[in-house]
Amino acid sequence: MKSYLLEKFENLQDLLEISSAGEILRRYFVMNAFDGALTMLGFVVGAYISGSKNPNLILSAGLSASYAMAISGFVGALITEKAERERKVKELERAMFTKLDNSLIDKASDTAVVLAALTDALAPMLAALTSASPYIFSRMGLISFDVATFISVSITLALVFCLGLFLGRVSKGNMILYGFYMLLAGLAVSLLMFLSTGPDI
C-alpha cells in the first residue's frame, strides 16, 4: 500500500513538472488564501465596530463567504485553466503535426486544471474558516465575544504574515519584508473598516 501511494505521488510530481503547474498552484494558493483572510477580517472588524456581538452572525457569514469563494474559485479556475491548457495543447499539436489525446502531456494538462481548481477553491475557504473559528468557542460560551474577536484578528494577521513569508521564500527575497507587506495590507483593511463603520450603523 505504501509503495502504491509513493508511486502515485511520484507520478503526480512528474505530471506537475511536465505541465509546469507548480508556479501556478503556488500563486493561486497565496492569492486566494489572502483574499479569504482579508474578506473575513473586514467582516469581523466591521461587525465588531458596528456593535454587533453575535457569534452566530460571524459564523454564518464565514460559512457563507467560504462556500461562495470555494464555488466561485473552483468553477472560475476550472474553466479558465481548461481553456488555457487546451490552447497550449493545440499549439503543441500544430507544432508537432500530431494529436496529443491521452498522451502524457494531455494527462499532465488535465491534472494541472483539476489541481488549480481545487487550490483556487480550498485556499480562500480554509482561510475564511480559520479566521471565523474562534467564534465557535464564543458560541459555546467558553470565551467572550470580545476575546473571540481579538483571537480572530490575531490569527488572520498572523496568517497573512505567514503568506508573506512564503512568498519571500519562493522569490528568494527578504521573507520578513514580504511578511510585513502582507501584514500591512491586513492592517489597512482593519483601519478602513474602523474609519467607515461606526456604532450608529
C-alpha positions as CSV (number, residue, x, y, z in Angstrom):
1,M,0.0,0.0,0.0
2,K,2.8,2.4,0.9
3,S,4.7,1.7,-2.3
4,Y,1.5,2.2,-4.3
5,L,0.9,5.6,-2.7
6,L,4.5,6.5,-3.2
7,E,4.3,5.6,-6.9
8,K,1.1,7.7,-7.3
9,F,2.8,10.6,-5.6
10,E,5.8,10.4,-7.9
11,N,3.5,10.2,-10.9
12,L,1.7,13.3,-9.7
13,Q,5.1,15.1,-9.3
14,D,6.0,14.1,-12.8
15,L,2.7,15.4,-14.2
16,L,3.1,18.7,-12.4
17,E,6.7,19.1,-13.7
18,I,5.6,18.4,-17.3
19,S,2.7,20.9,-17.0
20,S,4.8,23.5,-15.1
21,A,1.8,23.8,-12.8
22,G,3.8,24.3,-9.5
23,E,4.2,28.0,-10.0
24,I,0.5,28.5,-10.9
25,L,-0.6,26.5,-7.9
26,R,1.6,28.5,-5.5
27,R,0.2,31.7,-7.0
28,Y,-3.4,30.6,-6.7
29,F,-2.9,29.4,-3.1
30,V,-1.3,32.6,-1.8
31,M,-3.6,34.9,-3.8
32,N,-6.8,33.2,-2.8
33,A,-5.9,32.5,0.8
34,F,-5.1,36.2,1.1
35,D,-8.5,37.1,-0.4
36,G,-10.3,34.8,2.0
37,A,-8.4,36.0,5.1
38,L,-8.9,39.7,4.3
39,T,-12.6,39.2,3.4
40,M,-13.2,37.6,6.8
41,L,-11.1,40.2,8.6
42,G,-13.1,43.0,7.1
43,F,-16.3,41.5,8.1
44,V,-15.1,40.7,11.7
45,V,-13.8,44.2,12.3
46,G,-16.8,45.8,10.7
47,A,-19.3,43.8,12.7
48,Y,-17.4,44.4,16.0
49,I,-17.1,48.1,15.5
50,S,-20.8,48.4,14.5
51,G,-21.7,47.0,17.8
52,S,-22.8,43.5,16.7
53,K,-21.8,40.9,19.2
54,N,-23.5,37.8,17.8
55,P,-21.1,34.9,17.2
56,N,-23.8,33.1,15.1
57,L,-23.7,36.0,12.7
58,I,-20.0,35.8,12.3
59,L,-20.1,32.0,11.8
60,S,-22.9,32.2,9.3
61,A,-21.1,34.9,7.4
62,G,-17.9,32.9,7.5
63,L,-19.5,29.8,6.2
64,S,-21.5,31.6,3.5
65,A,-18.4,33.5,2.4
66,S,-16.2,30.5,2.4
67,Y,-18.7,28.4,0.4
68,A,-19.2,31.2,-2.1
69,M,-15.5,31.7,-2.6
70,A,-14.9,28.0,-2.9
71,I,-17.6,27.5,-5.6
72,S,-16.6,30.7,-7.4
73,G,-12.9,29.8,-7.2
74,F,-13.4,26.2,-8.4
75,V,-15.6,27.0,-11.3
76,G,-13.6,30.1,-12.4
77,A,-10.3,28.3,-12.2
78,L,-11.6,25.1,-13.9
79,I,-13.0,27.0,-16.9
80,T,-10.1,29.4,-17.2
81,E,-7.3,26.9,-16.8
82,K,-9.1,24.4,-19.0
83,A,-9.3,26.9,-21.8
84,E,-5.7,28.0,-21.4
85,R,-4.4,24.4,-21.2
86,E,-6.4,23.3,-24.3
87,R,-4.9,26.3,-26.2
88,K,-1.4,25.3,-25.3
89,V,-2.0,21.6,-26.2
90,K,-3.4,22.6,-29.6
91,E,-0.4,24.8,-30.2
92,L,1.8,21.8,-29.5
93,E,-0.2,19.6,-31.8
94,R,0.1,22.1,-34.6
95,A,3.9,22.4,-34.0
96,M,4.4,18.6,-33.8
97,F,1.9,17.7,-36.5
98,T,0.3,15.0,-34.3
99,K,-2.6,14.6,-31.9
100,L,-1.8,14.5,-28.2
101,D,-5.0,12.9,-27.0
102,N,-4.3,10.6,-24.0
103,S,-0.6,11.4,-24.2
104,L,1.4,12.2,-21.1
105,I,1.2,15.9,-22.0
106,D,-2.6,15.7,-22.2
107,K,-2.8,13.9,-18.9
108,A,-0.5,16.5,-17.3
109,S,-2.6,19.3,-18.6
110,D,-5.8,17.7,-17.2
111,T,-4.1,17.2,-13.8
112,A,-3.0,20.8,-13.7
113,V,-6.5,22.0,-14.4
114,V,-8.1,20.0,-11.6
115,L,-5.4,20.9,-9.1
116,A,-5.6,24.6,-10.0
117,A,-9.4,24.5,-9.5
118,L,-9.1,22.7,-6.1
119,T,-6.4,25.1,-4.9
120,D,-8.5,28.1,-6.0
121,A,-11.5,26.7,-4.1
122,L,-9.9,25.4,-0.9
123,A,-7.4,28.3,-0.2
124,P,-9.9,31.1,0.4
125,M,-12.4,28.7,2.1
126,L,-9.8,27.4,4.6
127,A,-8.5,30.9,5.3
128,A,-12.0,32.3,6.0
129,L,-13.0,29.4,8.2
130,T,-9.7,29.7,10.1
131,S,-10.5,33.4,10.8
132,A,-14.0,32.6,11.9
133,S,-13.1,29.6,14.1
134,P,-12.7,31.4,17.4
135,Y,-16.4,32.3,17.3
136,I,-17.2,28.6,17.7
137,F,-15.8,28.8,21.3
138,S,-17.7,32.0,21.8
139,R,-20.9,30.4,20.7
140,M,-20.3,27.5,23.2
141,G,-19.8,30.1,25.9
142,L,-16.1,29.2,26.5
143,I,-14.8,32.6,25.7
144,S,-16.4,36.1,25.3
145,F,-17.2,37.7,22.0
146,D,-14.5,40.3,22.6
147,V,-11.9,37.6,23.2
148,A,-13.0,35.7,20.1
149,T,-12.7,38.9,18.0
150,F,-9.2,39.5,19.4
151,I,-8.1,35.9,18.6
152,S,-9.7,36.0,15.2
153,V,-8.0,39.2,14.2
154,S,-4.7,38.0,15.6
155,I,-5.0,34.7,13.7
156,T,-5.8,36.4,10.5
157,L,-3.0,38.9,10.7
158,A,-0.6,36.0,11.6
159,L,-1.9,34.1,8.6
160,V,-1.3,36.9,6.1
161,F,2.1,37.5,7.6
162,C,2.9,33.8,7.1
163,L,1.7,34.0,3.5
164,G,4.1,36.9,3.0
165,L,7.0,34.8,4.5
166,F,6.1,32.0,2.0
167,L,6.2,34.5,-0.9
168,G,9.5,35.7,0.3
169,R,10.9,32.2,0.5
170,V,9.6,31.4,-3.0
171,S,11.0,34.6,-4.5
172,K,14.3,34.1,-2.6
173,G,13.8,37.6,-1.3
174,N,13.5,39.1,2.1
175,M,11.0,36.9,3.9
176,I,10.4,39.4,6.7
177,L,9.8,42.2,4.3
178,Y,7.3,40.3,2.3
179,G,5.6,39.3,5.5
180,F,5.5,42.9,6.5
181,Y,3.9,43.9,3.2
182,M,1.1,41.4,3.7
183,L,0.6,42.3,7.3
184,L,0.4,46.0,6.3
185,A,-2.5,45.1,3.9
186,G,-4.3,43.4,6.7
187,L,-3.9,46.4,9.0
188,A,-5.0,48.7,6.2
189,V,-8.3,46.6,5.9
190,S,-8.8,46.9,9.6
191,L,-8.2,50.7,9.6
192,L,-10.5,51.1,6.6
193,M,-13.3,49.3,8.4
194,F,-12.7,51.3,11.5
195,L,-13.0,54.6,9.6
196,S,-16.0,53.5,7.5
197,T,-18.0,51.8,10.2
198,G,-19.5,53.2,13.4
199,P,-21.7,52.1,16.3
200,D,-24.6,54.1,14.9
201,I,-24.7,51.9,11.7
